[in-house]
Amino acid sequence: MPLLDWHGAQHCDHTGPRPCALCGKPTPLRSHDGEPAHKVCAEDWNDHHPDAPRHLHKGHDRGTVRFHSDAPKKES
Ligand SMILES: [Zn+2]
């Protein structure tokens, strides 16, 4: 499983840490979808759900398949 490249500044939200969607601990990192997540947590999730779409809590569908390295979408 390739590691994610979240080193770009776009993956770090300067508004401050938010609870990781996967482990609940604070993280400044954001996924491609703007979802708070640690890089290691996202890689671990990818490892264990190789073909699954991402579903967040309460069945809300993030509309994405796995975590990847794209920069987060801009919220407007
Ligand atoms: Zn985490």
N, CA, C, O and the ligand as a Tripos MOL2 file, in Angstrom:
@<TRIPOS>MOLECULE
protein
  305   303    77     0     0
PROTEIN
NO_CHARGES

@<TRIPOS>ATOM
      1 N           0.8570   -1.1990    0.0000 N.3       1 MET1
      2 CA          0.0000    0.0000    0.0000 C.3       1 MET1
      3 C           0.8920    1.2470    0.0000 C.2       1 MET1
      4 O           1.6610    1.4470    0.9400 O.2       1 MET1
      5 N           0.8010    2.0860   -1.0350 N.am      2 PRO2
      6 CA          1.6520    3.2830   -1.0730 C.3       2 PRO2
      7 C           1.2880    4.2430    0.0510 C.2       2 PRO2
      8 O           0.1230    4.3740    0.4260 O.2       2 PRO2
      9 N           2.2920    4.8980    0.5710 N.am      3 LEU3
     10 CA          2.0470    5.8810    1.6180 C.3       3 LEU3
     11 C           1.4840    7.1550    1.0020 C.2       3 LEU3
     12 O           1.7290    7.4690   -0.1630 O.2       3 LEU3
     13 N           0.7340    7.8690    1.8080 N.am      4 LEU4
     14 CA          0.1620    9.1350    1.3540 C.3       4 LEU4
     15 C           1.2120   10.2370    1.4070 C.2       4 LEU4
     16 O           2.1040   10.2230    2.2560 O.2       4 LEU4
     17 N           1.0950   11.1790    0.5010 N.am      5 ASP5
     18 CA          1.9600   12.3580    0.5320 C.3       5 ASP5
     19 C           1.1210   13.5480    0.9660 C.2       5 ASP5
     20 O           0.4630   14.1990    0.1540 O.2       5 ASP5
     21 N           1.1590   13.8120    2.2430 N.am      6 TRP6
     22 CA          0.3810   14.9270    2.7910 C.3       6 TRP6
     23 C           1.3150   16.0120    3.3090 C.2       6 TRP6
     24 O           0.9760   16.7460    4.2370 O.2       6 TRP6
     25 N           2.4900   16.1060    2.7020 N.am      7 HIS7
     26 CA          3.4580   17.0700    3.2060 C.3       7 HIS7
     27 C           3.1300   18.4970    2.7800 C.2       7 HIS7
     28 O           3.5850   19.4530    3.4080 O.2       7 HIS7
     29 N           2.3430   18.6450    1.7190 N.am      8 GLY8
     30 CA          2.0310   19.9870    1.2370 C.3       8 GLY8
     31 C           1.2910   20.8090    2.2790 C.2       8 GLY8
     32 O           0.5490   20.2800    3.1070 O.2       8 GLY8
     33 N           1.5140   22.1130    2.2170 N.am      9 ALA9
     34 CA          0.8780   23.0120    3.1840 C.3       9 ALA9
     35 C          -0.6470   22.9430    3.0960 C.2       9 ALA9
     36 O          -1.3480   23.2430    4.0620 O.2       9 ALA9
     37 N          -1.1540   22.5400    1.9130 N.am     10 GLN10
     38 CA         -2.6090   22.4820    1.7520 C.3      10 GLN10
     39 C          -3.2380   21.4080    2.6240 C.2      10 GLN10
     40 O          -4.4360   21.4450    2.9040 O.2      10 GLN10
     41 N          -2.4250   20.4580    3.0500 N.am     11 HIS11
     42 CA         -2.9630   19.4110    3.9060 C.3      11 HIS11
     43 C          -2.9410   19.7890    5.3750 C.2      11 HIS11
     44 O          -3.3950   19.0280    6.2290 O.2      11 HIS11
     45 N          -2.4040   20.9880    5.6690 N.am     12 CYS12
     46 CA         -2.3680   21.4430    7.0550 C.3      12 CYS12
     47 C          -3.3220   22.6290    7.1960 C.2      12 CYS12
     48 O          -3.1480   23.6610    6.5460 O.2      12 CYS12
     49 N          -4.3220   22.4680    8.0460 N.am     13 ASP13
     50 CA         -5.3230   23.5090    8.2320 C.3      13 ASP13
     51 C          -4.8640   24.4760    9.3160 C.2      13 ASP13
     52 O          -4.7090   24.1080   10.4800 O.2      13 ASP13
     53 N          -4.6490   25.7320    8.8990 N.am     14 HIS14
     54 CA         -4.0980   26.7050    9.8380 C.3      14 HIS14
     55 C          -5.1400   27.2340   10.8230 C.2      14 HIS14
     56 O          -4.8100   28.0230   11.7080 O.2      14 HIS14
     57 N          -6.3800   26.8120   10.6770 N.am     15 THR15
     58 CA         -7.3810   27.2210   11.6660 C.3      15 THR15
     59 C          -7.2300   26.4190   12.9470 C.2      15 THR15
     60 O          -7.8840   26.7090   13.9490 O.2      15 THR15
     61 N          -6.3560   25.3970   12.9150 N.am     16 GLY16
     62 CA         -6.0730   24.6620   14.1420 C.3      16 GLY16
     63 C          -6.5340   23.2270   14.0860 C.2      16 GLY16
     64 O          -7.2470   22.8280   13.1650 O.2      16 GLY16
     65 N          -6.1190   22.4440   15.0840 N.am     17 PRO17
     66 CA         -6.4490   21.0220   15.0940 C.3      17 PRO17
     67 C          -7.9310   20.7690   15.2840 C.2      17 PRO17
     68 O          -8.6310   21.5240   15.9580 O.2      17 PRO17
     69 N          -8.3900   19.6880   14.6710 N.am     18 ARG18
     70 CA         -9.7410   19.1790   14.8940 C.3      18 ARG18
     71 C          -9.6230   17.6840   15.1480 C.2      18 ARG18
     72 O          -8.6210   17.0690   14.7850 O.2      18 ARG18
     73 N         -10.6460   17.0930   15.7720 N.am     19 PRO19
     74 CA        -10.5600   15.6580   16.0790 C.3      19 PRO19
     75 C         -10.4490   14.8140   14.8090 C.2      19 PRO19
     76 O         -11.2380   14.9690   13.8770 O.2      19 PRO19
     77 N          -9.4750   13.9380   14.7870 N.am     20 CYS20
     78 CA         -9.2950   13.0010   13.6940 C.3      20 CYS20
     79 C         -10.5570   12.1590   13.5270 C.2      20 CYS20
     80 O         -11.1070   11.6630   14.5100 O.2      20 CYS20
     81 N         -11.0190   11.9940   12.2780 N.am     21 ALA21
     82 CA        -12.2370   11.2330   12.0120 C.3      21 ALA21
     83 C         -12.0690    9.7590   12.3540 C.2      21 ALA21
     84 O         -13.0520    9.0280   12.4770 O.2      21 ALA21
     85 N         -10.8300    9.3310   12.5070 N.am     22 LEU22
     86 CA        -10.5720    7.9110   12.7010 C.3      22 LEU22
     87 C         -10.2030    7.5650   14.1310 C.2      22 LEU22
     88 O         -10.6430    6.5360   14.6440 O.2      22 LEU22
     89 N          -9.3970    8.4050   14.7970 N.am     23 CYS23
     90 CA         -8.9750    8.0510   16.1530 C.3      23 CYS23
     91 C          -9.4760    9.0590   17.1970 C.2      23 CYS23
     92 O          -9.4120    8.7910   18.3970 O.2      23 CYS23
     93 N          -9.9720   10.2140   16.7430 N.am     24 GLY24
     94 CA        -10.5660   11.1730   17.6640 C.3      24 GLY24
     95 C          -9.5790   12.1200   18.3320 C.2      24 GLY24
     96 O          -9.9840   13.0470   19.0340 O.2      24 GLY24
     97 N          -8.2780   11.8930   18.1180 N.am     25 LYS25
     98 CA         -7.2910   12.7980   18.6970 C.3      25 LYS25
     99 C          -7.0820   13.9940   17.7680 C.2      25 LYS25
    100 O          -7.2360   13.8720   16.5530 O.2      25 LYS25
    101 N          -6.7330   15.1480   18.3380 N.am     26 PRO26
    102 CA         -6.6210   16.3520   17.5060 C.3      26 PRO26
    103 C          -5.5300   16.2290   16.4480 C.2      26 PRO26
    104 O          -4.4620   15.6680   16.6940 O.2      26 PRO26
    105 N          -5.8220   16.7640   15.2710 N.am     27 THR27
    106 CA         -4.8270   16.7880   14.2030 C.3      27 THR27
    107 C          -5.0200   18.0440   13.3650 C.2      27 THR27
    108 O          -6.1540   18.4560   13.1170 O.2      27 THR27
    109 N          -3.9270   18.6540   12.9280 N.am     28 PRO28
    110 CA         -4.0400   19.7870   11.9910 C.3      28 PRO28
    111 C          -4.1530   19.3190   10.5490 C.2      28 PRO28
    112 O          -4.3800   20.1340    9.6540 O.2      28 PRO28
    113 N          -3.9990   18.0220   10.3060 N.am     29 LEU29
    114 CA         -3.9970   17.5160    8.9350 C.3      29 LEU29
    115 C          -5.4140   17.3140    8.4160 C.2      29 LEU29
    116 O          -6.3340   16.9890    9.1670 O.2      29 LEU29
    117 N          -5.5620   17.5170    7.1020 N.am     30 ARG30
    118 CA         -6.8400   17.3120    6.4320 C.3      30 ARG30
    119 C          -6.6450   16.3810    5.2470 C.2      30 ARG30
    120 O          -5.6270   16.4240    4.5560 O.2      30 ARG30
    121 N          -7.6510   15.5360    5.0300 N.am     31 SER31
    122 CA         -7.6050   14.6480    3.8690 C.3      31 SER31
    123 C          -7.9250   15.4340    2.5990 C.2      31 SER31
    124 O          -8.1440   16.6440    2.6450 O.2      31 SER31
    125 N          -7.9480   14.7420    1.4810 N.am     32 HIS32
    126 CA         -8.3280   15.3520    0.1970 C.3      32 HIS32
    127 C          -9.7180   15.9490    0.2610 C.2      32 HIS32
    128 O         -10.0390   16.8680   -0.4930 O.2      32 HIS32
    129 N         -10.5450   15.4340    1.1570 N.am     33 ASP33
    130 CA        -11.9250   15.8860    1.2690 C.3      33 ASP33
    131 C         -12.0780   16.9390    2.3620 C.2      33 ASP33
    132 O         -13.1930   17.3730    2.6530 O.2      33 ASP33
    133 N         -10.9810   17.3470    2.9610 N.am     34 GLY34
    134 CA        -11.0540   18.3230    4.0310 C.3      34 GLY34
    135 C         -11.4170   17.7140    5.3680 C.2      34 GLY34
    136 O         -11.6860   18.4270    6.3350 O.2      34 GLY34
    137 N         -11.4250   16.3990    5.4190 N.am     35 GLU35
    138 CA        -11.7730   15.6730    6.6300 C.3      35 GLU35
    139 C         -10.5540   15.6200    7.5520 C.2      35 GLU35
    140 O          -9.4680   15.2580    7.1000 O.2      35 GLU35
    141 N         -10.7050   15.9710    8.8330 N.am     36 PRO36
    142 CA         -9.5610   15.8690    9.7270 C.3      36 PRO36
    143 C          -9.1400   14.4140    9.8960 C.2      36 PRO36
    144 O          -9.9560   13.5520   10.2220 O.2      36 PRO36
    145 N          -7.8740   14.1580    9.6720 N.am     37 ALA37
    146 CA         -7.3710   12.7920    9.8300 C.3      37 ALA37
    147 C          -5.8610   12.8200    9.9090 C.2      37 ALA37
    148 O          -5.2070   13.5770    9.1920 O.2      37 ALA37
    149 N          -5.3090   11.9980   10.7780 N.am     38 HIS38
    150 CA         -3.8690   11.8130   10.7900 C.3      38 HIS38
    151 C          -3.4530   11.0330    9.5450 C.2      38 HIS38
    152 O          -4.1800   10.1750    9.0460 O.2      38 HIS38
    153 N          -2.2580   11.3650    9.0670 N.am     39 LYS39
    154 CA         -1.7380   10.6280    7.9100 C.3      39 LYS39
    155 C          -1.6310    9.1430    8.2300 C.2      39 LYS39
    156 O          -2.0220    8.3020    7.4210 O.2      39 LYS39
    157 N          -1.1090    8.8200    9.3990 N.am     40 VAL40
    158 CA         -0.9480    7.4020    9.7460 C.3      40 VAL40
    159 C          -2.3050    6.7160    9.8880 C.2      40 VAL40
    160 O          -2.4490    5.5460    9.5320 O.2      40 VAL40
    161 N          -3.2980    7.4380   10.4070 N.am     41 CYS41
    162 CA         -4.6390    6.8620   10.5410 C.3      41 CYS41
    163 C          -5.2400    6.5950    9.1640 C.2      41 CYS41
    164 O          -5.8470    5.5480    8.9380 O.2      41 CYS41
    165 N          -5.0710    7.5420    8.2500 N.am     42 ALA42
    166 CA         -5.6070    7.3810    6.8980 C.3      42 ALA42
    167 C          -4.9280    6.2170    6.1870 C.2      42 ALA42
    168 O          -5.5810    5.4310    5.5000 O.2      42 ALA42
    169 N          -3.6210    6.1140    6.3570 N.am     43 GLU43
    170 CA         -2.9020    5.0030    5.7240 C.3      43 GLU43
    171 C          -3.3440    3.6700    6.3180 C.2      43 GLU43
    172 O          -3.4730    2.6760    5.6050 O.2      43 GLU43
    173 N          -3.5730    3.6580    7.6200 N.am     44 ASP44
    174 CA         -4.0390    2.4430    8.2700 C.3      44 ASP44
    175 C          -5.4280    2.0740    7.7700 C.2      44 ASP44
    176 O          -5.7270    0.9020    7.5360 O.2      44 ASP44
    177 N          -6.2870    3.1040    7.6060 N.am     45 TRP45
    178 CA         -7.6410    2.8540    7.0990 C.3      45 TRP45
    179 C          -7.5680    2.2810    5.6870 C.2      45 TRP45
    180 O          -8.2580    1.3130    5.3670 O.2      45 TRP45
    181 N          -6.7320    2.8790    4.8480 N.am     46 ASN46
    182 CA         -6.5630    2.3680    3.4850 C.3      46 ASN46
    183 C          -6.1260    0.9070    3.5050 C.2      46 ASN46
    184 O          -6.5960    0.0880    2.7160 O.2      46 ASN46
    185 N          -5.2180    0.6040    4.4230 N.am     47 ASP47
    186 CA         -4.7050   -0.7590    4.5260 C.3      47 ASP47
    187 C          -5.8070   -1.7580    4.8330 C.2      47 ASP47
    188 O          -5.8120   -2.8730    4.3110 O.2      47 ASP47
    189 N          -6.7360   -1.3530    5.6810 N.am     48 HIS48
    190 CA         -7.7560   -2.2820    6.1450 C.3      48 HIS48
    191 C          -9.0480   -2.2350    5.3270 C.2      48 HIS48
    192 O          -9.9130   -3.0980    5.4810 O.2      48 HIS48
    193 N          -9.1800   -1.2310    4.4610 N.am     49 HIS49
    194 CA        -10.3840   -1.1050    3.6410 C.3      49 HIS49
    195 C          -9.9750   -0.8380    2.1950 C.2      49 HIS49
    196 O         -10.2570    0.2330    1.6590 O.2      49 HIS49
    197 N          -9.3210   -1.7950    1.5700 N.am     50 PRO50
    198 CA         -8.7020   -1.5260    0.2720 C.3      50 PRO50
    199 C          -9.6770   -1.1120   -0.8190 C.2      50 PRO50
    200 O          -9.2780   -0.4190   -1.7560 O.2      50 PRO50
    201 N         -10.9230   -1.5080   -0.7310 N.am     51 ASP51
    202 CA        -11.8640   -1.1800   -1.7990 C.3      51 ASP51
    203 C         -13.0930   -0.4340   -1.3080 C.2      51 ASP51
    204 O         -14.0410   -0.2340   -2.0670 O.2      51 ASP51
    205 N         -13.0870   -0.0230   -0.0580 N.am     52 ALA52
    206 CA        -14.3010    0.5530    0.5110 C.3      52 ALA52
    207 C         -14.3520    2.0620    0.3210 C.2      52 ALA52
    208 O         -13.3220    2.7320    0.3980 O.2      52 ALA52
    209 N         -15.5450    2.6030    0.0730 N.am     53 PRO53
    210 CA        -15.6850    4.0530    0.0880 C.3      53 PRO53
    211 C         -15.6180    4.5570    1.5260 C.2      53 PRO53
    212 O         -15.8440    3.8040    2.4720 O.2      53 PRO53
    213 N         -15.3110    5.8110    1.6710 N.am     54 ARG54
    214 CA        -15.2510    6.4010    2.9940 C.3      54 ARG54
    215 C         -16.6470    6.7790    3.4410 C.2      54 ARG54
    216 O         -17.3220    7.5730    2.7850 O.2      54 ARG54
    217 N         -17.0800    6.2160    4.5510 N.am     55 HIS55
    218 CA        -18.3410    6.6400    5.1510 C.3      55 HIS55
    219 C         -18.0140    7.2110    6.5140 C.2      55 HIS55
    220 O         -17.3680    6.5580    7.3330 O.2      55 HIS55
    221 N         -18.4580    8.4230    6.7520 N.am     56 LEU56
    222 CA        -18.1950    9.0350    8.0400 C.3      56 LEU56
    223 C         -19.3030    8.6220    8.9880 C.2      56 LEU56
    224 O         -20.1470    7.7930    8.6480 O.2      56 LEU56
    225 N         -19.2990    9.1950   10.1620 N.am     57 HIS57
    226 CA        -20.2640    8.8430   11.1830 C.3      57 HIS57
    227 C         -21.6960    9.0780   10.6860 C.2      57 HIS57
    228 O         -21.9390    9.9170    9.8180 O.2      57 HIS57
    229 N         -22.6070    8.3390   11.2410 N.am     58 LYS58
    230 CA        -24.0370    8.4840   10.9710 C.3      58 LYS58
    231 C         -24.3660    8.2220    9.5070 C.2      58 LYS58
    232 O         -25.3630    8.7260    8.9890 O.2      58 LYS58
    233 N         -23.5330    7.4380    8.8460 N.am     59 GLY59
    234 CA        -23.8430    7.0370    7.4900 C.3      59 GLY59
    235 C         -23.6520    8.1210    6.4570 C.2      59 GLY59
    236 O         -24.0130    7.9260    5.2970 O.2      59 GLY59
    237 N         -23.0970    9.2600    6.8370 N.am     60 HIS60
    238 CA        -22.8710   10.3170    5.8610 C.3      60 HIS60
    239 C         -21.7760    9.9070    4.8940 C.2      60 HIS60
    240 O         -20.6570    9.5950    5.3020 O.2      60 HIS60
    241 N         -22.1020    9.9100    3.6240 N.am     61 ASP61
    242 CA        -21.1660    9.4540    2.6160 C.3      61 ASP61
    243 C         -20.2800   10.6130    2.1680 C.2      61 ASP61
    244 O         -20.7690   11.6270    1.6690 O.2      61 ASP61
    245 N         -18.9940   10.4510    2.3500 N.am     62 ARG62
    246 CA        -18.0760   11.5090    1.9350 C.3      62 ARG62
    247 C         -17.9040   11.5280    0.4160 C.2      62 ARG62
    248 O         -17.3010   12.4540   -0.1270 O.2      62 ARG62
    249 N         -18.4210   10.5260   -0.2610 N.am     63 GLY63
    250 CA        -18.3570   10.5170   -1.7120 C.3      63 GLY63
    251 C         -16.9680   10.2660   -2.2590 C.2      63 GLY63
    252 O         -16.6490   10.6640   -3.3790 O.2      63 GLY63
    253 N         -16.1480    9.6080   -1.4670 N.am     64 THR64
    254 CA        -14.7830    9.3680   -1.8980 C.3      64 THR64
    255 C         -14.4570    7.8940   -1.7450 C.2      64 THR64
    256 O         -15.1170    7.1820   -0.9890 O.2      64 THR64
    257 N         -13.4780    7.4530   -2.4370 N.am     65 VAL65
    258 CA        -12.9870    6.0960   -2.2990 C.3      65 VAL65
    259 C         -11.5820    6.1550   -1.7180 C.2      65 VAL65
    260 O         -10.6470    6.6120   -2.3760 O.2      65 VAL65
    261 N         -11.4420    5.6990   -0.5050 N.am     66 ARG66
    262 CA        -10.1540    5.6710    0.1770 C.3      66 ARG66
    263 C          -9.5660    7.0720    0.3140 C.2      66 ARG66
    264 O         -10.0760    8.0430   -0.2460 O.2      66 ARG66
    265 N          -8.5020    7.1420    1.0620 N.am     67 PHE67
    266 CA         -7.7620    8.3860    1.1820 C.3      67 PHE67
    267 C          -6.7170    8.4470    0.0810 C.2      67 PHE67
    268 O          -6.1450    7.4220   -0.2880 O.2      67 PHE67
    269 N          -6.4660    9.6190   -0.4390 N.am     68 HIS68
    270 CA         -5.3920    9.7540   -1.4150 C.3      68 HIS68
    271 C          -4.6500   11.0570   -1.1750 C.2      68 HIS68
    272 O          -4.9090   11.7610   -0.1990 O.2      68 HIS68
    273 N          -3.7330   11.3680   -2.0660 N.am     69 SER69
    274 CA         -2.7640   12.4290   -1.7900 C.3      69 SER69
    275 C          -3.1650   13.7890   -2.3580 C.2      69 SER69
    276 O          -2.4350   14.7660   -2.1920 O.2      69 SER69
    277 N          -4.3130   13.8620   -3.0240 N.am     70 ASP70
    278 CA         -4.7060   15.1440   -3.5940 C.3      70 ASP70
    279 C          -4.8920   16.1850   -2.4970 C.2      70 ASP70
    280 O          -5.2210   15.8610   -1.3560 O.2      70 ASP70
    281 N          -4.6750   17.4270   -2.8670 N.am     71 ALA71
    282 CA         -4.8790   18.5260   -1.9270 C.3      71 ALA71
    283 C          -6.3600   18.6220   -1.5610 C.2      71 ALA71
    284 O          -7.2250   18.2760   -2.3650 O.2      71 ALA71
    285 N          -6.6470   19.0920   -0.3470 N.am     72 PRO72
    286 CA         -8.0420   19.2320    0.0560 C.3      72 PRO72
    287 C          -8.7970   20.1850   -0.8590 C.2      72 PRO72
    288 O          -8.2310   21.1350   -1.4010 O.2      72 PRO72
    289 N         -10.0930   19.9080   -1.0180 N.am     73 LYS73
    290 CA        -10.9470   20.8230   -1.7680 C.3      73 LYS73
    291 C         -11.0480   22.1410   -1.0200 C.2      73 LYS73
    292 O         -11.0340   22.1790    0.2100 O.2      73 LYS73
    293 N         -11.1490   23.2020   -1.7730 N.am     74 LYS74
    294 CA        -11.3850   24.4990   -1.1460 C.3      74 LYS74
    295 C         -12.8570   24.6190   -0.7710 C.2      74 LYS74
    296 O         -13.7480   24.3540   -1.5780 O.2      74 LYS74
    297 N         -13.0830   25.0180    0.4550 N.am     75 GLU75
    298 CA        -14.4650   25.2750    0.8770 C.3      75 GLU75
    299 C         -14.7980   26.7020    0.5070 C.2      75 GLU75
    300 O         -14.0210   27.6220    0.7600 O.2      75 GLU75
    301 N         -15.9740   26.8800   -0.1010 N.am     76 SER76
    302 CA        -16.3210   28.2470   -0.4920 C.3      76 SER76
    303 C         -17.7190   28.5780   -0.0180 C.2      76 SER76
    304 O         -18.2020   29.6870   -0.2480 O.2      76 SER76
    305 ZN         -5.9430    9.8410   13.9580 Zn       77 ZN77
@<TRIPOS>BOND
     1     1     2 1
     2     2     3 1
     3     3     4 2
     4     3     5 am
     5     5     6 1
     6     6     7 1
     7     7     8 2
     8     7     9 am
     9     9    10 1
    10    10    11 1
    11    11    12 2
    12    11    13 am
    13    13    14 1
    14    14    15 1
    15    15    16 2
    16    15    17 am
    17    17    18 1
    18    18    19 1
    19    19    20 2
    20    19    21 am
    21    21    22 1
    22    22    23 1
    23    23    24 2
    24    23    25 am
    25    25    26 1
    26    26    27 1
    27    27    28 2
    28    27    29 am
    29    29    30 1
    30    30    31 1
    31    31    32 2
    32    31    33 am
    33    33    34 1
    34    34    35 1
    35    35    36 2
    36    35    37 am
    37    37    38 1
    38    38    39 1
    39    39    40 2
    40    39    41 am
    41    41    42 1
    42    42    43 1
    43    43    44 2
    44    43    45 am
    45    45    46 1
    46    46    47 1
    47    47    48 2
    48    47    49 am
    49    49    50 1
    50    50    51 1
    51    51    52 2
    52    51    53 am
    53    53    54 1
    54    54    55 1
    55    55    56 2
    56    55    57 am
    57    57    58 1
    58    58    59 1
    59    59    60 2
    60    59    61 am
    61    61    62 1
    62    62    63 1
    63    63    64 2
    64    63    65 am
    65    65    66 1
    66    66    67 1
    67    67    68 2
    68    67    69 am
    69    69    70 1
    70    70    71 1
    71    71    72 2
    72    71    73 am
    73    73    74 1
    74    74    75 1
    75    75    76 2
    76    75    77 am
    77    77    78 1
    78    78    79 1
    79    79    80 2
    80    79    81 am
    81    81    82 1
    82    82    83 1
    83    83    84 2
    84    83    85 am
    85    85    86 1
    86    86    87 1
    87    87    88 2
    88    87    89 am
    89    89    90 1
    90    90    91 1
    91    91    92 2
    92    91    93 am
    93    93    94 1
    94    94    95 1
    95    95    96 2
    96    95    97 am
    97    97    98 1
    98    98    99 1
    99    99   100 2
   100    99   101 am
   101   101   102 1
   102   102   103 1
   103   103   104 2
   104   103   105 am
   105   105   106 1
   106   106   107 1
   107   107   108 2
   108   107   109 am
   109   109   110 1
   110   110   111 1
   111   111   112 2
   112   111   113 am
   113   113   114 1
   114   114   115 1
   115   115   116 2
   116   115   117 am
   117   117   118 1
   118   118   119 1
   119   119   120 2
   120   119   121 am
   121   121   122 1
   122   122   123 1
   123   123   124 2
   124   123   125 am
   125   125   126 1
   126   126   127 1
   127   127   128 2
   128   127   129 am
   129   129   130 1
   130   130   131 1
   131   131   132 2
   132   131   133 am
   133   133   134 1
   134   134   135 1
   135   135   136 2
   136   135   137 am
   137   137   138 1
   138   138   139 1
   139   139   140 2
   140   139   141 am
   141   141   142 1
   142   142   143 1
   143   143   144 2
   144   143   145 am
   145   145   146 1
   146   146   147 1
   147   147   148 2
   148   147   149 am
   149   149   150 1
   150   150   151 1
   151   151   152 2
   152   151   153 am
   153   153   154 1
   154   154   155 1
   155   155   156 2
   156   155   157 am
   157   157   158 1
   158   158   159 1
   159   159   160 2
   160   159   161 am
   161   161   162 1
   162   162   163 1
   163   163   164 2
   164   163   165 am
   165   165   166 1
   166   166   167 1
   167   167   168 2
   168   167   169 am
   169   169   170 1
   170   170   171 1
   171   171   172 2
   172   171   173 am
   173   173   174 1
   174   174   175 1
   175   175   176 2
   176   175   177 am
   177   177   178 1
   178   178   179 1
   179   179   180 2
   180   179   181 am
   181   181   182 1
   182   182   183 1
   183   183   184 2
   184   183   185 am
   185   185   186 1
   186   186   187 1
   187   187   188 2
   188   187   189 am
   189   189   190 1
   190   190   191 1
   191   191   192 2
   192   191   193 am
   193   193   194 1
   194   194   195 1
   195   195   196 2
   196   195   197 am
   197   197   198 1
   198   198   199 1
   199   199   200 2
   200   199   201 am
   201   201   202 1
   202   202   203 1
   203   203   204 2
   204   203   205 am
   205   205   206 1
   206   206   207 1
   207   207   208 2
   208   207   209 am
   209   209   210 1
   210   210   211 1
   211   211   212 2
   212   211   213 am
   213   213   214 1
   214   214   215 1
   215   215   216 2
   216   215   217 am
   217   217   218 1
   218   218   219 1
   219   219   220 2
   220   219   221 am
   221   221   222 1
   222   222   223 1
   223   223   224 2
   224   223   225 am
   225   225   226 1
   226   226   227 1
   227   227   228 2
   228   227   229 am
   229   229   230 1
   230   230   231 1
   231   231   232 2
   232   231   233 am
   233   233   234 1
   234   234   235 1
   235   235   236 2
   236   235   237 am
   237   237   238 1
   238   238   239 1
   239   239   240 2
   240   239   241 am
   241   241   242 1
   242   242   243 1
   243   243   244 2
   244   243   245 am
   245   245   246 1
   246   246   247 1
   247   247   248 2
   248   247   249 am
   249   249   250 1
   250   250   251 1
   251   251   252 2
   252   251   253 am
   253   253   254 1
   254   254   255 1
   255   255   256 2
   256   255   257 am
   257   257   258 1
   258   258   259 1
   259   259   260 2
   260   259   261 am
   261   261   262 1
   262   262   263 1
   263   263   264 2
   264   263   265 am
   265   265   266 1
   266   266   267 1
   267   267   268 2
   268   267   269 am
   269   269   270 1
   270   270   271 1
   271   271   272 2
   272   271   273 am
   273   273   274 1
   274   274   275 1
   275   275   276 2
   276   275   277 am
   277   277   278 1
   278   278   279 1
   279   279   280 2
   280   279   281 am
   281   281   282 1
   282   282   283 1
   283   283   284 2
   284   283   285 am
   285   285   286 1
   286   286   287 1
   287   287   288 2
   288   287   289 am
   289   289   290 1
   290   290   291 1
   291   291   292 2
   292   291   293 am
   293   293   294 1
   294   294   295 1
   295   295   296 2
   296   295   297 am
   297   297   298 1
   298   298   299 1
   299   299   300 2
   300   299   301 am
   301   301   302 1
   302   302   303 1
   303   303   304 2
@<TRIPOS>SUBSTRUCTURE
     1 MET1         2 RESIDUE 1 A MET
     2 PRO2         6 RESIDUE 1 A PRO
     3 LEU3        10 RESIDUE 1 A LEU
     4 LEU4        14 RESIDUE 1 A LEU
     5 ASP5        18 RESIDUE 1 A ASP
     6 TRP6        22 RESIDUE 1 A TRP
     7 HIS7        26 RESIDUE 1 A HIS
     8 GLY8        30 RESIDUE 1 A GLY
     9 ALA9        34 RESIDUE 1 A ALA
    10 GLN10       38 RESIDUE 1 A GLN
    11 HIS11       42 RESIDUE 1 A HIS
    12 CYS12       46 RESIDUE 1 A CYS
    13 ASP13       50 RESIDUE 1 A ASP
    14 HIS14       54 RESIDUE 1 A HIS
    15 THR15       58 RESIDUE 1 A THR
    16 GLY16       62 RESIDUE 1 A GLY
    17 PRO17       66 RESIDUE 1 A PRO
    18 ARG18       70 RESIDUE 1 A ARG
    19 PRO19       74 RESIDUE 1 A PRO
    20 CYS20       78 RESIDUE 1 A CYS
    21 ALA21       82 RESIDUE 1 A ALA
    22 LEU22       86 RESIDUE 1 A LEU
    23 CYS23       90 RESIDUE 1 A CYS
    24 GLY24       94 RESIDUE 1 A GLY
    25 LYS25       98 RESIDUE 1 A LYS
    26 PRO26      102 RESIDUE 1 A PRO
    27 THR27      106 RESIDUE 1 A THR
    28 PRO28      110 RESIDUE 1 A PRO
    29 LEU29      114 RESIDUE 1 A LEU
    30 ARG30      118 RESIDUE 1 A ARG
    31 SER31      122 RESIDUE 1 A SER
    32 HIS32      126 RESIDUE 1 A HIS
    33 ASP33      130 RESIDUE 1 A ASP
    34 GLY34      134 RESIDUE 1 A GLY
    35 GLU35      138 RESIDUE 1 A GLU
    36 PRO36      142 RESIDUE 1 A PRO
    37 ALA37      146 RESIDUE 1 A ALA
    38 HIS38      150 RESIDUE 1 A HIS
    39 LYS39      154 RESIDUE 1 A LYS
    40 VAL40      158 RESIDUE 1 A VAL
    41 CYS41      162 RESIDUE 1 A CYS
    42 ALA42      166 RESIDUE 1 A ALA
    43 GLU43      170 RESIDUE 1 A GLU
    44 ASP44      174 RESIDUE 1 A ASP
    45 TRP45      178 RESIDUE 1 A TRP
    46 ASN46      182 RESIDUE 1 A ASN
    47 ASP47      186 RESIDUE 1 A ASP
    48 HIS48      190 RESIDUE 1 A HIS
    49 HIS49      194 RESIDUE 1 A HIS
    50 PRO50      198 RESIDUE 1 A PRO
    51 ASP51      202 RESIDUE 1 A ASP
    52 ALA52      206 RESIDUE 1 A ALA
    53 PRO53      210 RESIDUE 1 A PRO
    54 ARG54      214 RESIDUE 1 A ARG
    55 HIS55      218 RESIDUE 1 A HIS
    56 LEU56      222 RESIDUE 1 A LEU
    57 HIS57      226 RESIDUE 1 A HIS
    58 LYS58      230 RESIDUE 1 A LYS
    59 GLY59      234 RESIDUE 1 A GLY
    60 HIS60      238 RESIDUE 1 A HIS
    61 ASP61      242 RESIDUE 1 A ASP
    62 ARG62      246 RESIDUE 1 A ARG
    63 GLY63      250 RESIDUE 1 A GLY
    64 THR64      254 RESIDUE 1 A THR
    65 VAL65      258 RESIDUE 1 A VAL
    66 ARG66      262 RESIDUE 1 A ARG
    67 PHE67      266 RESIDUE 1 A PHE
    68 HIS68      270 RESIDUE 1 A HIS
    69 SER69      274 RESIDUE 1 A SER
    70 ASP70      278 RESIDUE 1 A ASP
    71 ALA71      282 RESIDUE 1 A ALA
    72 PRO72      286 RESIDUE 1 A PRO
    73 LYS73      290 RESIDUE 1 A LYS
    74 LYS74      294 RESIDUE 1 A LYS
    75 GLU75      298 RESIDUE 1 A GLU
    76 SER76      302 RESIDUE 1 A SER
    77 ZN77       305 GROUP 0 **** ****
